Amino acid sequence: MKKTLLVLAAVFALGTAAQAQDDKSSGMSSAGMVKFGPKAGLNIATVSEDNTKALVGFHVGGFAEIMLNDKFAIQPEVLYSAQGAKADVGNGEWKLGYINVPVMAKYFVAEGFSVEAGPQIGFLMTAEDEDGHDFKDSLETTDFGLNFGAGYALPMGLMFQARYCLGLSDIAKNNSGDAVKNGVFQLSVGYKF
């Protein structure tokens, strides 16, 4: 809970500083312009464990888009993300809930269209099997990943994103076998104010 509060406080501080910068912006250039908004969408999640397949989940949260100039922006986000995997045989599932904090670098290749990449840290909130048994104690509390994606924003503020998060850390605690890593493909819809 302390980690969640610290993350939310950091995002709030970043947003306040970014809004102050936006208030000073002359409007002549997009440099310094900051937009905020909500986003939500579909997750198709897996783990790198043998005999597993994708589990469909969701993500929801908010973001700030901070324009550095007409072509580059930084986009920090705070998202709740339902992840995990299904067993290849039977109905077994790993249902994992994370608070993820990606920080995306965005490059606008054309009007409204961007490519993006950046690191992500995730904080494990819940871990349950198909019967509702908690196994959070057998998993690491933090997860690191690297995101790659693309997005398109309409002039009215509606935006669409597709992203893949490649897990970099072993999420299984005291693991002596192959590393178990998250992998999540996301489709998102958001709105920039």
Secondary structure as UniProt FT lines:
FT   HELIX           2..24
FT   TURN            31..32
FT   STRAND          34..47
FT   TURN            50..51
FT   STRAND          52..53
FT   STRAND          55..67
FT   STRAND          72..87
FT   STRAND          93..110
FT   TURN            111..112
FT   STRAND          113..129
FT   TURN            130..131
FT   HELIX           136..138
FT   STRAND          142..153
FT   TURN            155..156
FT   STRAND          158..167
FT   TURN            173..174
FT   STRAND          182..191
//
